[in-house]
């Protein structure tokens, strides 16, 4: 987390964290959005949209050429912020853990 840009949403009354995302970036050309979560008790309240809007707004001044992320269940959310599927997924490669599911 120390070398990442970290984002959180907290309940005003209790200070309890209800959403989180982090971005690993070189600050110049590339960013990887990862570790995104919204507390299950607060899903459906628009916190995912609020979180993504804040992340995109914060990264905008960096003029990164590419942002990437992986998701199994939230494609619709990320499409609202301009994310699309890779034009040529055969160029994307992975190493480690034998995981080729893209999760």
C-alpha positions in Angstrom: 0.0 0.0 0.0 2.9 2.4 0.7 3.9 2.6 -2.9 0.3 2.9 -4.2 -2.4 5.6 -4.4 -5.0 4.6 -1.9 -8.7 5.6 -1.9 -11.3 5.0 0.8 -14.9 5.8 1.7 -15.8 6.0 5.4 -19.0 6.2 7.2 -19.4 9.7 8.6 -20.9 8.7 11.9 -18.6 5.8 12.8 -15.5 6.3 10.7 -15.9 2.7 9.5 -14.3 2.0 6.1 -17.0 0.9 3.6 -15.1 1.0 0.3 -11.5 0.9 -0.8 -9.4 0.9 -4.0 -5.7 1.2 -4.8 -3.8 2.1 -7.9 -0.3 0.9 -8.6 1.2 3.5 -11.0 4.4 4.8 -12.3 2.8 8.2 -12.3 3.6 8.8 -15.9 2.2 6.3 -18.3 0.5 3.4 -16.6 -1.9 2.5 -13.8 -3.3 -0.7 -12.4 -6.5 -0.4 -10.4 -6.7 -3.2 -7.9 -8.0 -4.3 -4.5 -11.4 -2.7 -5.1 -14.0 -3.5 -2.6 -17.4 -2.2 -1.3 -18.6 -3.6 2.0 -21.4 -6.0 1.4 -23.7 -4.2 3.9 -23.5 -1.0 1.7 -23.6 -2.4 -1.8 -26.3 -0.9 -4.0 -25.9 2.5 -2.4 -23.7 4.0 -5.2 -20.4 3.7 -3.3 -18.7 1.9 -6.2 -19.6 4.7 -8.5 -18.5 7.3 -6.0 -15.2 5.5 -5.5 -14.5 5.1 -9.2 -15.4 8.7 -10.0 -12.9 9.8 -7.3 -10.2 7.5 -8.6 -10.6 8.7 -12.2 -10.7 12.3 -11.2 -7.6 12.0 -9.0 -5.6 10.3 -11.8 -6.8 12.6 -14.6 -4.0 15.2 -14.1 -1.4 12.5 -14.5 -2.5 11.9 -18.2 -1.7 8.2 -17.9 -1.8 6.5 -21.3 -3.4 3.3 -19.9 -5.3 2.2 -16.9 -6.1 -1.5 -16.5 -8.0 -3.7 -14.1 -9.6 -7.1 -13.9 -13.0 -7.9 -12.7 -15.3 -10.9 -12.7 -18.6 -9.2 -11.7 -18.4 -5.5 -12.3 -17.8 -4.9 -16.0 -20.9 -2.7 -16.2 -19.6 -0.4 -13.5 -16.2 0.1 -15.1 -17.7 0.6 -18.6 -19.4 3.7 -17.2 -15.9 5.1 -16.7 -14.6 4.4 -20.2 -13.1 0.9 -19.6 -13.4 -1.6 -22.5 -12.2 -5.1 -23.1 -8.7 -5.5 -24.7 -8.9 -5.2 -28.5 -6.4 -8.0 -28.7 -6.5 -10.2 -25.5 -3.9 -12.5 -27.0 -1.3 -9.8 -26.2 -2.1 -9.9 -22.5 0.1 -12.4 -20.6 0.3 -13.5 -17.0 2.9 -15.3 -15.0 2.5 -17.0 -11.6 0.1 -19.1 -9.5 -1.2 -21.0 -12.6 -4.2 -18.6 -12.7 -5.4 -18.0 -16.2 -9.0 -17.1 -15.2 -8.5 -13.4 -15.3 -10.1 -12.9 -11.9 
